[in-house]
Amino acid sequence: MDRFSWCTGLLDIDETLVIQQRGVRLSDGEDKTRFDTGTLLLTTHRLIWRDQKNHDFCIAFPLSQIVFTEEQSGGIGKSAKIVVHLHPPTPNKEPGPYQTSRYSYVKLSFREHGQIEFQRRLAEELTQRRWERSSSSSPSMQITKGPQTGRIKAVGIVGIERKLEEKRKETDKNISEAFEDLSKLMEKAKEMVELSKSIATKIKDKQGDITEDETIRFKSYLLSMGIANPVTRETHGSGTHYHMQLAKQLAAMLQAPLEERGGIMSLTEVYCLVNRARGMELLSPEDLVNACKMLESLKLPIRLRVFDSGVMVIEHQSHNEEEMVASALETVSEKGSLTSEEFAKIVGMSVLLAKERLLLAEHMGHLCRDDSVEGLRFYPNLFLTQS
C-alpha cells in the first residue's frame, strides 16, 4: 500500500479512462485496510481507487509500478480477487496513506463481480504500455502555476472536456451513417417494387407465351419481393376508409396462400405473411383485425371467422364446414384415434387449426374425446354410427 499516493481522481490531458468497477476493496497484502468500498478506475497511466461515499478521498499509483498480476477465484462468502505485484516505491514518490508496508503486493477484491473483464483490460494496458508514448509535459501544464492539486485539476477538466467533445462527434458521425444506410435501403426497396410491377405486367401481357410452371415461379418471386403499392395511412388516410382499402388488398393477396393451405389460415399466419410481403410498411395487429372484420361486409371472397375458443382464422367464403368435418371424421376413423398433433401432421396444417377442426367435429357429434394424463385424443362416435 505504500506505492499509493493521494490524488484528485481527475485525468491528465493525455490520459484516458479504460474501465471502472464499483464495489472494490483494497488489501495491503494479507492485511485488511480502511479502503473497504470504492470504485476502481483503470486509465492508460494509473490505477485509481475512489471512495464511493467520499469522492474526494482518492488514491492512485502508476501502471509502470506493476510487475505482474494474478487472479484468485472466489468462493462461498469470498470475493474474487486480482493480486497486483509491485516494484519497490520510488524515492520521489508523492505522499500517500501508507509510508511503509511489509508487502510487495496489493489485493483488489471485487464484491460486485467484473474482475474478469477488468483483469483482461489491465493486462492489455500493461502489454501496450501507452503511458510511455505520451509526453511527460504539455503546454497547458507549463502555463498553469500554483499548487500541485490546482495544476492537475485544470489539466483534468481540459482532458474531460476534450473526451466529451470527441464522443459527441463520434455519436453524430454514427447517427449520420445510420440514416444514410436507411435512405439507401428505402431507395432499393422502391426499385424492387418497380421491378415487381414490371414482372406482373409481363405475366399479364404474355400469359399465353409463358408456361404454368414459369408463371407460378414468377408469382413466388413477386411474393418474396413484397406487395406493390401497399395500402398505408399516408396514402389512404385513417379510420374506416383505410381499413376498407386494406381489406380489399388482403383479399387479393391471400387468395393463392389460402388455396395452398386448404382454404383456411390462422390470423397469426396471415399477419406474418402480410408483413413479410409489405416490407418496410409494417401492419399493426389491431389494423389487421379491423380490416379482416370488414371482409364479409364488403362481399369479398374471404372472411374472418372466430371459433368458440377465441381462435381467429381467415377462410374462403366457399369453405364448406360439413365437408371439413366429414374429412376429419374419415381421417380419424381410418387411424382409430388421433391427437390434434397427429391429425395436423397427416393433413399438413398447424396444430392450432387441427385442434379446432377436431373440436368442431366433436361439437357436431361426429367425434368423442378421451381427455387423460396422456393428452386429448379423439375417437369416432360409435353411438352415432352403430346405433
Disulfide bonds with the S-S distance in Angstrom:
none
